[in-house]
Amino acid sequence: MRFLGALLAANFVAVPVLVAVLLPWMPQEPLLRIGVLLVLLTPCIDYVVTFAHLGKVDARPLLAATPLLLAAQMVLLPVYLGLFMGDAAAGLVRWQPFVHAFVWLIVVPLSIAAMCQAWAARSTAGQRVVAALGLLPVPATAALLFVVVAALAPQLGLALDAVRQVTAIYLVFAIAAPVLGWGIARCWRLPADQGRAVAFSSATRNSLVVLPLGLAIPGAVPWVPAVILTQTLVELVSELVYVRVMPGLGVNALHKAPQDR
């Protein structure tokens, strides 16, 4: 299970170390700081699979790991927030939205997927339905991101100072995080395809899931949504670069590594 080990090490060891390095440059205002920490400390569990697929990565191991990633971040996020913000974090964060997101973004979709796969195994009609559903991830992800950005974009105009303070941090993260992920993959001697998946996961954050958590913070609007949305916009531009650059990673370096078992 080297892939899972590398994935967890990248997201919950290497990335928090990177966040700790960036901490002195983060805004001192608690609402802004906790918004940055919320989004940078939580690995993506949804559209990272779509972008990894577009980047010529076998996204199936990444998809299979999403419940573990979400469960791990639910356990570790309070630890990291306490480490980076002290007692201030405990008075700001409410966890009910995170549990709600886990149910509706992980449990329900995986249950539906399992039922569809079972139907496809027994029926030709089920196979046609599953094949049709396989065409939906990219347009569905694009539609979801458009709706979220359109709904929250007005918040940016109300918090331009906050946006300016965090943009540089997000740009540095977008460059450094995939490099860290790729480095972890090489240390774990993963095949190139799995190494690229770890790099994608390290760079892609869970903004759509932590947004309800951020909105539940007292006095969050417009500051916390603006901070989280800024990261989403920076990340989307970065993903367009990743899908062009990632396929070339490890073409010669890792393709001879033994397959993970």
C-alpha positions in Angstrom: 0.0 0.0 0.0 2.8 2.4 -0.8 0.5 4.7 -2.7 -1.7 5.3 0.3 1.4 5.8 2.5 2.8 8.4 0.1 -0.5 10.1 -0.3 -1.0 10.5 3.4 2.6 11.5 4.0 2.4 14.2 1.3 -0.9 15.6 2.5 -0.6 15.3 6.3 3.1 15.7 6.8 4.8 17.5 3.9 2.0 20.0 3.2 1.6 21.0 6.9 5.3 21.6 7.0 5.0 23.9 4.0 2.1 25.7 5.6 4.2 26.2 8.8 6.9 27.7 6.6 4.4 30.1 5.1 2.8 30.9 8.4 4.9 34.1 9.1 3.6 35.7 5.9 -0.1 34.9 6.6 -2.4 37.7 7.8 -2.4 38.2 11.5 -6.2 38.8 11.6 -7.7 35.5 13.0 -10.5 35.3 10.5 -8.2 35.6 7.6 -5.6 33.3 9.0 -8.1 30.6 9.8 -9.5 30.8 6.3 -6.1 30.3 4.8 -5.4 27.4 7.1 -8.7 25.7 6.5 -8.2 25.6 2.8 -4.5 24.8 2.7 -4.6 22.0 5.3 -7.4 20.0 3.6 -6.6 17.8 0.5 -9.3 17.8 -2.2 -11.6 14.9 -2.4 -13.7 15.8 -5.4 -12.5 17.7 -8.5 -8.9 16.6 -8.0 -10.0 13.3 -9.6 -11.2 15.1 -12.7 -8.1 17.2 -13.1 -5.8 14.2 -12.5 -7.7 12.3 -15.2 -7.2 15.3 -17.6 -3.5 15.2 -16.7 -3.2 11.7 -18.0 -3.2 10.1 -14.5 -4.9 6.9 -13.6 -7.2 8.5 -11.1 -8.8 5.3 -9.8 -6.4 4.9 -6.8 -7.0 8.6 -6.0 -10.7 8.1 -6.2 -10.5 5.0 -3.9 -8.5 7.0 -1.4 -11.0 9.9 -1.1 -12.9 8.6 2.0 -9.7 8.0 3.8 -8.4 11.5 2.9 -11.6 13.1 4.2 -11.7 11.0 7.4 -8.0 11.8 8.0 -8.5 15.6 7.6 -11.5 15.6 9.8 -9.3 14.1 12.6 -6.1 16.1 11.9 -7.5 19.5 11.0 -8.4 20.4 14.6 -4.9 19.3 15.6 -3.2 21.5 13.0 -5.5 24.5 13.7 -4.7 24.2 17.4 -1.0 24.0 16.6 -1.0 27.0 14.3 -3.5 29.2 16.0 -3.8 28.0 19.6 -7.0 28.5 21.5 -8.3 31.0 19.0 -9.2 28.2 16.6 -11.4 26.3 19.1 -13.8 29.3 19.4 -14.2 29.8 15.7 -14.7 26.5 14.1 -17.9 24.4 14.0 -17.7 20.8 12.8 -21.3 20.1 11.8 -20.8 21.4 8.2 -17.8 19.1 7.8 -19.9 16.0 8.9 -22.7 17.2 6.5 -20.2 17.4 3.7 -18.8 13.9 4.4 -22.3 12.4 4.2 -23.4 14.2 1.0 -20.1 14.4 -0.9 -18.7 10.9 0.0 -21.2 8.5 1.6 -24.2 9.3 -0.7 -22.2 9.4 -4.1 -20.2 6.2 -3.2 -23.4 4.4 -2.3 -25.0 5.5 -5.6 -21.9 4.4 -7.5 -21.9 1.0 -5.8 -25.5 0.5 -6.7 -24.9 1.5 -10.3 -21.9 -0.9 -10.6 -24.0 -3.7 -9.2 -26.7 -2.9 -11.7 -24.2 -2.8 -14.6 -22.9 -6.2 -13.5 -26.4 -7.7 -14.0 -27.9 -5.7 -16.8 -27.1 -4.4 -20.2 -29.2 -1.3 -19.5 -27.1 -0.8 -16.3 -23.9 -0.9 -18.4 -25.3 1.7 -20.8 -26.2 4.0 -17.8 -22.8 3.6 -16.2 -21.1 4.4 -19.6 -23.2 7.5 -19.9 -22.4 8.6 -16.4 -18.7 8.2 -17.1 -19.0 11.2 -19.5 -20.3 13.5 -16.8 -17.4 14.2 -14.4 -15.7 17.0 -16.4 -18.8 19.0 -17.4 -20.4 18.4 -13.9 -17.2 19.7 -12.2 -17.1 22.7 -14.5 -20.7 23.5 -13.7 -20.2 23.2 -10.0 -17.2 25.4 -9.9 -19.0 28.0 -12.1 -21.9 28.1 -9.7 -19.7 28.4 -6.6 -17.5 31.1 -8.1 -20.5 33.1 -9.4 -22.3 32.9 -6.0 -19.3 34.0 -4.0 -17.5 36.4 -6.4 -19.2 39.5 -4.9 -17.5 38.7 -1.7 -14.1 39.4 -3.3 -15.1 43.0 -3.9 -15.9 43.5 -0.3 -12.6 42.1 0.9 -10.0 43.2 -1.6 -7.4 43.9 1.1 -7.8 40.3 2.3 -7.5 39.0 -1.2 -4.3 40.9 -1.8 -2.8 39.6 1.4 -3.3 35.9 0.6 -2.8 35.7 -3.2 1.0 35.5 -3.0 0.8 32.8 -0.4 -1.5 30.7 -2.6 0.8 31.2 -5.6 3.8 30.0 -3.6 1.8 27.0 -2.4 0.6 26.2 -5.9 4.3 25.9 -7.0 5.8 24.2 -3.9 3.0 21.7 -3.1 3.2 19.6 -6.2 7.0 19.5 -6.0 6.7 18.2 -2.5 4.2 15.6 -3.5 6.4 14.5 -6.4 9.4 14.3 -4.0 7.4 12.1 -1.6 6.4 9.9 -4.5 10.1 9.4 -5.5 11.1 8.7 -1.9 8.4 6.0 -1.8 9.5 4.7 -5.2 6.1 4.9 -6.7 5.5 4.3 -10.4 5.3 7.6 -12.4 1.6 7.5 -12.8 1.0 7.2 -9.1 3.6 9.8 -8.4 1.7 12.3 -10.6 -1.5 11.4 -8.7 0.3 12.2 -5.4 1.5 15.5 -6.8 -2.0 16.4 -8.0 -3.4 15.6 -4.6 -0.7 17.6 -2.7 -1.5 20.7 -4.8 -5.3 20.5 -4.9 -7.2 21.7 -1.8 -10.7 21.0 -0.5 -12.2 24.5 -0.9 -15.7 23.3 -1.8 -15.9 21.1 1.3 -14.3 23.6 3.8 -16.4 26.5 2.5 -19.5 25.5 4.6 -17.1 25.1 7.6 -15.7 28.6 7.0 -19.2 30.1 6.5 -20.2 28.7 9.9 -17.6 30.8 11.7 -19.1 33.8 13.5 -18.5 37.0 11.5 -17.0 35.0 8.6 -18.7 37.0 5.8 -17.2 38.5 3.7 -13.6 37.7 4.9 -13.4 33.9 5.1 -15.4 33.2 1.9 -13.2 35.7 0.0 -10.0 34.1 1.3 -11.2 30.6 0.4 -12.6 31.6 -3.0 -9.3 33.3 -3.8 -7.5 30.0 -3.3 -10.0 28.3 -5.5 -9.4 30.8 -8.3 -5.6 30.5 -8.0 -5.9 26.8 -7.9 -8.0 26.5 -11.0 -5.5 28.5 -13.0 -2.7 26.3 -11.6 -4.6 23.1 -12.5 -4.6 24.2 -16.1 -0.8 24.3 -15.9 -0.6 21.0 -14.1 -2.6 19.2 -16.7 0.0 20.3 -19.3 3.1 19.7 -17.2 2.3 16.7 -15.1 2.1 14.1 -17.9 5.8 14.7 -18.6 6.9 14.0 -15.0 8.8 10.8 -14.5 8.7 9.6 -18.1 12.2 8.4 -17.6 12.6 8.5 -13.8 9.9 6.4 -12.4 8.4 4.2 -15.1 10.6 1.3 -14.2 9.6 1.3 -10.5 7.7 -1.8 -9.4 3.9 -1.5 -9.4 2.2 -0.9 -6.0 0.5 -3.9 -4.7 
